[in-house]
């Protein structure tokens, strides 16, 4: 009778520990997927930046010339230009 109780308690302990290992594997899988998504988002963001730079280079736009939408810079002490 004692031997049967020992066997049953060992089997129940094994069942509990296997449940923990299933949770650990599932947690590791979720971590891998989250890391993959993060890296993918970074790659897409970099690709968008590179594409935008390429479009600016081909179109001939340059930030140094200033945009027509921006107000001209005024040094301190100078009068602001009137439209």
JONORBEL-V498770 format. One record per residue. N is the residue number from 1. RES is the residue in one small letter. D_LAST is the distance of its C-alpha to the last C-alpha in Angstrom with 2 decimals. Layout:
n/res/d_last
N/RES/D_LAST
N/RES/D_LAST
//
This chain:
n/res/d_last
1/x/101.60
2/x/99.79
3/x/98.98
4/x/97.41
5/x/95.26
6/x/94.13
7/x/93.21
8/x/91.28
9/x/89.37
10/x/88.47
11/x/87.31
12/x/85.11
13/x/83.66
14/x/82.93
15/x/81.18
16/x/78.94
17/x/78.06
18/x/77.29
19/x/74.83
20/x/73.06
21/x/72.86
22/x/71.39
23/x/68.64
24/x/68.02
25/x/67.70
26/x/65.35
27/x/63.17
28/x/63.07
29/x/62.08
30/x/59.19
31/x/58.00
32/x/58.12
33/x/56.14
34/x/53.45
35/x/53.17
36/x/52.96
37/x/50.13
38/x/48.20
39/x/48.69
40/x/47.71
41/x/44.42
42/x/43.66
43/x/44.49
44/x/42.27
45/x/39.33
46/x/39.91
47/x/40.22
48/x/36.86
49/x/35.21
50/x/37.01
51/x/36.11
52/x/32.39
53/x/32.60
54/x/34.52
55/x/32.02
56/x/29.19
57/x/31.49
58/x/32.46
59/x/29.02
60/x/27.71
61/x/24.93
62/x/24.42
63/x/22.76
64/x/22.37
65/x/19.69
66/x/17.32
67/x/16.11
68/x/13.01
69/x/13.04
70/x/12.99
71/x/10.45
72/x/11.04
73/x/13.96
74/x/13.96
75/x/17.40
76/x/18.97
77/x/18.79
78/x/15.51
79/x/12.48
80/x/9.59
81/x/6.60
82/x/3.83
83/x/0.00
//
